[in-house]
Amino acid sequence: QAWREREREARLRRIHTITGMLDEHPEFRSALLGNTRSLAVWLPRQYLTEADRRFPVLYVQDGQSVFDGATATVAGQEWQLDETAEWLIVAERIEPLIVVAIGSAGARRTYEYTPSGDPASGGGGADSYGRMLVEELKPWIDGRYRTLPGRESTGIAGSSLGGLAALYVGLRYPAVFSRIASLSTAACWDEGFIVRFVDTLPAKPATSIWTDIGDREDPSS
């Protein structure tokens, strides 16, 4: 049985499932975090056909799982964000946008995606991670692609711990991000730290937030 599972995973790792135009940057270096990570930048068809047009940008955590089943954390299980974005653009339900998929840092994922320390699980690096996004990555993307750099055209998204990171960073930087998608948010982290954090905000930010949860989630999360 174990041999069959390994064979199945190896087969799925060879099957790429990318739709559309993808720029891959395998070693984006962060001086703030002292590490590298992969980036995958999905471009709408209009990026090639409308040379003077600029586009809004969505920054997505756990980028290895966003577009391609071959690179997904669980082989073959990707978000299909490229297919979904293309369908919504063609249907004129959303405007064409650039999607920046930010690969997680492997063993440091928990540390980078969590805003506070937890005695059992570590964590607490989301402030530094947020600085990386705002001070290093976003200027790098804006300098290389035809983006609309203002807050009204910039969003951040993630799921699970990535959703926690997206929600925390998006709320920490309301002048940078006007939209947040936090899916299956790991709100249980540090006994509900994110709830306490939201309660301390001095005012309700002018930010659009989408959050949801499936019907098979762990009740404790």
C-alpha positions in Angstrom: 0.0 0.0 0.0 2.8 2.4 0.9 4.6 1.7 -2.4 1.4 2.4 -4.3 0.9 5.7 -2.5 4.5 6.7 -3.3 4.0 5.8 -7.0 0.8 7.8 -7.1 2.4 10.9 -5.6 5.4 10.6 -8.0 2.9 10.4 -10.9 1.0 13.5 -9.7 4.3 15.4 -9.3 4.9 15.0 -13.0 1.5 16.3 -14.0 1.5 20.1 -14.3 -1.9 21.8 -14.2 -1.2 25.4 -15.0 -3.7 27.5 -17.0 -2.6 30.7 -18.6 0.7 32.7 -18.4 2.9 32.1 -15.4 6.2 33.8 -14.5 8.2 31.7 -12.1 10.8 33.2 -9.8 12.2 30.2 -7.8 14.6 32.1 -5.5 13.2 35.4 -4.3 15.6 36.6 -1.6 14.4 38.4 1.6 17.0 40.3 3.5 14.5 40.9 6.3 13.8 37.2 6.8 17.2 35.9 5.7 15.8 33.3 3.4 14.5 32.6 -0.1 11.2 31.3 -1.4 9.5 30.6 -4.7 7.2 33.1 -6.4 4.7 32.4 -9.2 3.2 35.4 -10.9 0.0 34.7 -12.9 -0.8 37.2 -15.6 -4.2 37.6 -17.3 -4.3 37.4 -21.1 -4.9 41.2 -21.3 -1.4 41.7 -19.9 -0.1 40.7 -23.3 -2.8 42.2 -25.5 -3.2 45.6 -23.8 0.4 46.9 -23.5 -0.5 50.2 -21.8 -2.9 48.8 -19.2 -2.1 48.4 -15.5 -3.6 45.7 -13.3 -4.7 45.2 -9.6 -2.7 42.6 -7.7 -3.7 39.8 -5.3 -0.9 38.4 -3.0 -1.6 34.8 -2.0 0.1 32.7 0.7 1.2 29.0 0.3 1.9 29.8 -3.3 3.2 26.3 -4.1 -0.4 25.1 -3.9 -2.2 27.9 -5.7 -1.8 27.0 -9.4 -0.1 23.7 -10.0 -0.9 20.2 -8.7 2.6 19.1 -9.3 4.1 21.6 -6.8 1.2 21.6 -4.3 1.8 20.6 -0.7 -0.5 17.6 -1.2 0.4 16.3 -4.7 -2.4 16.9 -7.2 -4.5 19.2 -4.8 -4.2 22.8 -6.0 -6.4 25.8 -5.4 -7.1 26.1 -9.2 -6.9 29.8 -8.7 -5.6 30.2 -12.3 -8.6 28.4 -13.8 -11.0 30.3 -11.6 -9.5 33.7 -12.2 -9.5 33.1 -16.0 -13.2 32.0 -15.9 -14.3 35.0 -13.9 -12.4 37.4 -16.1 -13.9 35.9 -19.3 -17.4 36.0 -17.7 -16.7 39.7 -16.8 -17.4 39.0 -13.2 -14.1 40.4 -12.1 -11.6 42.7 -13.8 -8.3 41.2 -15.0 -5.8 41.0 -12.3 -2.3 39.8 -11.5 -2.0 37.0 -8.9 1.3 36.7 -6.9 1.6 33.3 -5.3 4.2 33.4 -2.5 5.7 30.0 -1.6 5.8 29.2 2.1 9.1 28.8 3.8 8.9 25.1 4.5 9.8 24.3 8.1 9.5 28.1 8.9 5.9 28.3 7.7 4.3 28.2 11.1 6.7 30.8 12.4 6.2 33.2 9.6 2.4 32.9 9.3 1.6 33.4 13.0 1.4 36.7 14.8 2.2 35.5 18.3 4.1 32.8 20.1 2.6 29.5 21.2 4.3 27.4 23.8 3.5 24.2 22.0 3.9 25.2 18.4 6.3 28.1 18.3 5.4 30.9 16.0 5.4 34.7 16.3 7.0 35.8 13.0 4.1 37.4 11.2 5.3 41.0 11.9 8.6 40.3 10.2 6.7 38.4 7.4 4.4 41.3 6.9 7.4 43.7 6.6 8.8 41.4 3.9 5.6 41.6 1.9 5.2 45.4 2.2 8.9 46.5 2.2 10.5 44.0 -0.1 8.1 41.9 -2.2 5.5 44.5 -3.2 8.1 47.1 -4.4 9.8 44.3 -6.3 6.6 43.3 -8.0 5.5 46.9 -8.7 8.9 47.5 -10.3 8.8 44.5 -12.7 5.1 44.3 -13.7 2.5 46.8 -14.8 0.6 47.0 -11.5 -1.9 49.4 -10.0 0.1 49.9 -6.8 -2.5 51.8 -4.7 -4.3 50.2 -1.8 -7.6 50.2 -3.6 -6.1 47.8 -6.1 -4.1 45.5 -3.8 -5.4 42.5 -1.9 -4.0 39.7 0.2 -5.3 36.1 0.6 -4.5 32.8 2.3 -6.0 29.7 3.9 -5.6 28.1 7.3 -2.4 29.5 8.8 -2.0 31.4 5.5 -5.4 32.8 6.1 -4.4 33.9 9.6 -1.3 35.6 8.1 -3.4 37.3 5.4 -5.9 38.6 7.9 -3.3 39.8 10.4 -1.0 41.5 7.8 -3.9 43.0 5.9 -5.3 44.6 9.1 -1.8 45.7 10.2 -1.3 47.5 6.9 -4.6 49.1 5.9 -2.8 51.7 3.9 -1.4 48.9 1.6 -4.2 46.4 1.4 -7.9 47.2 0.8 -9.1 43.6 0.4 -8.5 40.5 2.5 -9.6 36.9 1.7 -9.0 34.7 4.8 -10.2 31.2 4.1 -10.6 28.5 6.8 -8.7 30.9 9.1 -6.7 29.2 11.9 -8.4 31.5 14.4 -7.7 29.1 17.2 -4.0 30.0 17.1 -2.8 31.1 20.6 -6.3 30.8 22.1 -7.8 33.2 19.6 -5.1 35.8 19.3 -6.5 37.2 16.1 -9.9 37.9 17.8 -8.1 39.8 20.6 -6.0 41.6 18.0 -9.1 42.8 16.2 -10.7 43.9 19.4 -7.7 46.2 20.0 -8.0 48.0 16.6 -8.6 51.7 17.2 -11.2 51.9 14.4 -12.9 49.7 11.8 -10.6 49.8 8.8 -12.0 50.6 5.3 -11.1 47.1 4.2 -13.3 44.5 2.5 -12.9 41.1 4.2 -14.0 37.7 2.9 -13.8 34.8 5.3 -15.4 31.4 5.1 -15.1 27.9 6.5 -16.0 24.4 5.2 -18.5 22.1 6.8 -15.8 19.5 7.7 -13.5 21.7 9.6 -12.0 20.8 13.0 -14.5 22.3 15.5 -11.5 23.4 17.7 -10.1 25.7 15.0 
